[in-house]
Amino acid sequence: MTRTRRAAPLPVRDGLGPARLRLHGGPVAAELRARCGPAAAAKVTAGQVLTADGAVVDETTVLPAGAAIFWYRELPDEVPVPFDIPVLFRDEDLVVVDKPHFLATMPRGRHVAQTALVRLRRELGIPELSPAHRLDRLTAGVLLFTTRRELRGPYQTLFARGAVRKQYLARSSAPPVGDFPRLVRSRIVKRRGCLQAREEPGEPNAETLVEALGSGCYRLTPRTGRTHQLRVHLASLGLPIDGDPLYPDVIEVAPDDFSTPLQLLAHRLEFDDPFTGRPRRFVSGRAFRP
């Protein structure tokens, strides 16, 4: 049985939902201070932290393990990503955009306001906008959002069970070796705290069809969705994607350096709509030309 997460007791504010913390249990103010620092704990004193039921947390509040609390976080200083987010399609259910390079899909780590989700909520005035899938921050291309909470699950399920047909384009300046098309299958593992995903011995869990289009351009059709899968698979063929700061070697890039975008593009998405059954097809306006 699918569990539905209860709506947060605080609304989306300026494009950003409240922070949510699942508790270990005990005095809430002390745990919040220990795990999130004094700035977050000060929200308790100000009466700005709520339980899942909407009750205000104070210095005497004790909650059991597994309970959740909510508050608005203080936004970090972020370098603005100086690129627009073109809208490819919009109706009452979906918003499909052509995400630029360098813009994360949704808040994570040091990228919060400068994400596709928060910027689109602000620009389009749709507070319940939510991504049905994700693209890496460095990858550009077709990204699909739902406009209302009740729509999110069916579209996310399409992606989770591999019912969405995806095609990517990539460019590599390395000379090709071997014949194409080529089906690449391997076991890819991405461990917490490691920047790179790694190929390891064992049962393959990642599969990509690689087709050469000429002049260093490749069409990639992933049949699975492991983290960094396309970047790892092309690098394993001796064809690292141009502009990649992680594969085959990690290169440090300044946060305000937008000069060398990763030459990887989510070019096309196709699926049968989970509500109407009719085919949907969205194509990026960007292109790598042979």
N, C-alpha and C positions, 0 to 999 in steps of 0.2 A: 504494500500500500504506500502511495506517495504521500509524504508529509509536506504540508503547506506551511511555510514560515509566516508567522503572524506579522502584520504590518507594523512598522516602527511607530512609536508613540509621538515622534516628532516628524514634521513634514520635510520634504526637500526644501532647502533654503538656498537661494542663489545658485541653483543647479547642483547642489551637493547634499546628499542625504546625511543623516547623523552617523557619528561613529558608534559602533556596536562592540561590546566586550562581553564575552561569555565568562562568568565568574568561577573561581575555584571554590568559593564559599567562605562565609564569615563576614566580618565587618567590611562593608563596601568601601568606605573612604580610605581605609588603610591599604586595601588591595589595589585600588585605583592609583594611589600614590606610589606604591611599590612597582607596579607594572607599567604605568604611563607617565609618572613624574609629577612634580608639584603643580604644574600648570593645569593638568587634567584634574588633580585633586581639588584645586581651587574652585572648579566648577561646582563641586558639592557644596562648598560654603556659600556660593552664589545662588544655590537652588536651581542649577541648570542641568542636573543629571536626573534622568527619569528611569524608572523600572519599565519592563515590558507592558505593564498595566497602566502606565502613565502616572504613577505615584512619584512624588519628588523624593529623591534620596537625600538624607542628611547624615550628620556625623554619627548618629546612633543606628542607622539602618544596617541590618544584618540579613543577608540573603543566602540561600542554599547553593551548593555547587550546581552549575548548569544554568542558573538564572542569568539573564542578560540585562545590561544597563545601556543607556543611550545618552549621547550629548553631542553638541556641535564642536568639532575640533578646530584648533587654530591652524590656519593654512600656512604652510611653509612658503618662503620666498622662492619663486620659480622663474626661470628664464622663459619669456614668452616664445612660443613656437610660431614663427612668422609666416604661416601658410593658412589659407582658407580651407574650408571643408565643403567642397561642392556637393549638393544634393542631387543624386541621380534619379530618385523616385520618392514620392511621398503620397500616401493616402491616409485614411483614418486609422489604419492598423499598423502600417510600416513606414519607416524612414530608411532609405538606402543611400549611403554617402560614398564618396570617393576619397577615403582617408589619405591625408598626406603622410609622407615620411616624417619621422621624429615625434609623432603624436601618439601617446599611449591610448589604448581603447578606453580604459576606465581607471579610476584612481588606484594607485598602488605605490608604496614607498614615497619617493620625493616628487612623484608626478601626481598632482591632485587636480587643481583647477585647469592646468594645461593638459587636458585629456579630451578625447573626442566626446565622451559622454557628458561631461560637465559643460563644455563649450556649446554643444548642441542643445542641451536643456535650456541654457541661457538664451541662445540665439533664436530657437524655435518656440520657446515658451511651452515646453512639454515636460512637466516635472516628473512624470512616470516613465519617461523614455528609458529603455534598457537594452543593452546589446544582446542579440541572440547568439553571438559567438565573439571571438576575439581575434585581432591581428596583433602581431608583435609591434612594439613601438616603432621599429625601424622599417617595417613593411608598409607599403602604400597599397591602396586599392579598395575593392568593394567590401563594405562593412554594413551589416543589416541590424537595425534596431526595431523593437516593438514599441508602440506608443502607450500601451496600457498594461497594468500589472497582470490582468487575467489572460493576456495573450502570450506572455513571456514563455511559459512552460512548453506549450506545443511546438513553438519554433525552436527553442533551445533543444528540445528532444530530437528534432530532425537532425541537427548537427551532431548531437551526442551519439546517435545510432548510425551515423554515416550515410544518411539519406540525402545529403546535399552534395551535388557534383561540383567540384571546384577545379579551376585551372589557374595556374600562375605563370607568369613570364619572368625570366631571369636573364641577366647578362654576365658573362665571364670572359675576361680577356685571355685566360689560359688556353693554350692550344688543346683541342680535344684529342683524346686517346681512345681508340676502340670504336665499335660500331654503335649506331643509334637507329631506332629507339632502343632504350635499355630499361629493364625493370630492376630497380634497386630495392633489395630487401635486407634488413638488418635489425638488430636489437639496439634501441636507443634508450639510454637512461639519463635523466636529468636529476642530479642530487641537489638537495637544498644547500644553499650557500656557495654553490659552484656556478660560475658564469657560463661555462660551456656544458652542453650535453655531450655524452660520450657513446660511441658504439662499443658494445661489449659482446662477448661470446654468449650464445644461448638462443632460445627460440625467437625468431624475428617478430617484432611488434610494430614495425614501420615499413611502409611500402610506397614507392614513388615511381611512376612512369616518367622517364626523361626522354624528350624528343628534341633533336637538334633542328633549329630553324635556319641556321646559317649566320655568318658574321658574328659569332659569339652569343647568339640569342638561343634560349632554350624554353620549351614549353614543359611545365611540370604538372603532372596530375597525381596528387596524393590520394592514396586509398586508405590512409590512416591519418591521425592528427597528433603525432607526438611533438613535444616542445622542440622547436628549431629543426624539425625534421628535414625540410627542404635544404636548409643551409648545411646541415651535417651531411646529407646524401650527396649534394654536389661537391662539397669539399672532399668527400671520400673518393670521388671520381677524378680528383685532381683538377676540379673546376670550381674553385672558390668563387662565390658571387662577388662581383666588383663592389667595393665600398663596405665590405663586411668587417666590422671591428672585432669580431669574435672567432671567426673560422678562416683559415686554420690556426691563426695566432691572435691572442688578445692584444688589442691596440687601445691605449687610453685616448679618449676623445673628450675635449672640453664641453661642458654643458651648453655653451652658446655657439658651438661650431656646427653649423648646418651645411657645410660646404660639400660634404661627400655622402650623399644618400645611398643607402643600400639599394643595389639594383635588383630588387625583388618586388614584384607587383602581383597582388591578388586580382587577376584579370577578369574572372567570370565566376558567377554563382548560378546554379540551376537547381530547382527542386519543385516538387508538387506541393501546392499550398495545403497545410494541414486542415484548413477549414473548408475551402471550396474544392480542393482536388485539382484545380487547374494549374498548368505549368507556369512557373515564374522563372524569369531569366534576367539577370542584371550584369552589365558589362562596364568595366572601368573606361573612363574617357582618356586615361593615360595609356601609353604604349611604348614598348621597346621595338624598334623596327630593325629588321636584319639589314 
